[in-house]
Amino acid sequence: MNKRALLVSLSTMVLAAGCGGPGESASVPEAQPAGSTSADIGNHIVHFSAQTTDQLPPAIAREYNIVRSKNRAMLNVSVLRESDNVPVTAEVTVNTVNLTGQLKNVTMRKIEEPGDTVAIYYIGDTTVANREVLNFDISIRPDGEDEVSKVRFQREFYSD
């Protein structure tokens, strides 16, 4: 399995998990729908996910210089041209806040993997506390486009 497929499958697995894990007290939250993981922004589709970095295999975390921790969240964004599903480069910036309005710094960096089909995606990470809810406001301007598109989603993270 290539690295891109591994990151995508891990992101999907985390989105499906939804509710804490072993050792949770009787106050286990009710499962909620996972929510959207992609958005149509005209000529492009944006795919996005967020997960704690302890979900990454150690080798992948090392390769991309990501600290593995239950207290760190990683955002993964990719942009595909809608007409042929080819990955494209884009300007990707993120504004992230928790429910108390605290700004969480997430600096996105581009990852490009050569191959039969070049994989292009953007990752960034930040600290999270147990049960912290983050709102991710993503601004995307695909190369060749004049307008910036916005995508917003929310995720809750469990670290205990």
N, C-alpha and C positions, 0 to 999 in steps of 0.2 A: 504494500500500500504506500503510495507516495505521500509526502508531507502535507500537501494541500488536502488530499482526501482525508488524511488523519485529522487535521484541524477541523475540517467541515463535519466529519462524523462525530468528533468529540463535542463540538458545539451543539449539534443536534441532540446528542445523548443528554447533555446537561439541560437543554431546554425541556426535554421530556421528563426529566427527573422530578422537578417541581417541589418536592417536600423533603426537607432535611434528610436525616439518615439515622443510623443506629445511635443510641444514646440520647435521643430526643426525649424530653419529658412528655407528660400527658398533654401538654399544650401544643400538639402538632397542628400546624395550620391546615385548614381545608384546602384541598388541591384546587388550583385555578387553571383555566385554560392557558396554554403557553403563550399565546399571542402571536402576532405576525413576526416572521423572520425575513421578510423581503418587502420591497416597495417598488412600484412602477413609477418612474420619474420621467415619463415621456419616451425617449428613444433608448432608455437604459433601465435595467433592473438592478436595484441595490439589495444585496444580501448582507445581513448583520446578525451577530450573536454576541453574547457576553457570558462568561463563565469564570469561576475561580481558577486560578492558575495551577492549583494542585491537581487538576484534572489532566494536565498535559503530561505526557511521558517525559522522563528526565532528559533523554537525548534531544528531543524537540526543544524543550525549554533551554537547554545549554546552547543549541545551535542558534537560537534566536535571542539569546541573552535575556531570558525572562525568568524572574525569580518565582519558583514554585511555592505557593502558600495558599492556605485556606482564607487568608486575610488580604489577598490581592485578586482583583478582577481584571480580566482581559477582554477588550472589545476587538472584534474581528469584522472587517467590512470589505466587501468586494463589489465591483461594479461591472456588469455585463452589458454589452450591446444587445438590445432586445431582438434585433433582426436575425442574429446568428449565434447568440450566446457566447460571444468571444469576450474575454476579459479586456478591459480598457484601463488606462491610467486616468487618474482624476485627482483633483484637489479635494482632500478629505480633512475636515476639521470637526472637532467635537467639543461641545460644551456639556459638562456633566455636573449635576447637582443632586444632593440627597433631599429627602423630604423636609428637612429643616432649613433648606436653602444653602447649605454649605457647598461651596464650589469644590469639585474634585478635579485635579489636574490630570488630563489624559492627552498626551502628545502622541499623535499617530505617526507611524513610520511605514514606508512602503516596503513590501516583500515581493520580489519577483523571482519566480522559479522557471528556468528554461526547461524545455521539453518539447514533445510533439505539439502540445498546446501550451503556450506560456501561461503560467498562473500568476495573477497579480492580485494582491490583497493588502490591506492596511491593518496594522495592529497597534494597540496602545494598552497600557495598564494603569491601575490606580489601587490604592488601599481601600478595603471595605471592612465593616464590622459585621458581626452576626446579625442577621435579619435586616440589614441596611437595604433600603430601596433607593436605587439610582435611576434618575431620568437622564437618558442620553439624547441630546439634540445634535444630530449629525448634519453638517452642510457638505454637499457634494457638487462639484462642478467637473463633469467628465471632460477630458481633452476634446477640443473642437466645439464645445458648447459655450454659449455666452451666459446663460442663466445658471444661478446656483439653486439647487433643489434642497429641500429640508426633509429630514426623516426624524421622527421622535418615537422612542420606545422606552419602556420602564421594565426593570428587573429587580427582584429581591434576591439577596445572597445569604447563604447559610454557611457559617464557619464552625459551629459547635457540633 
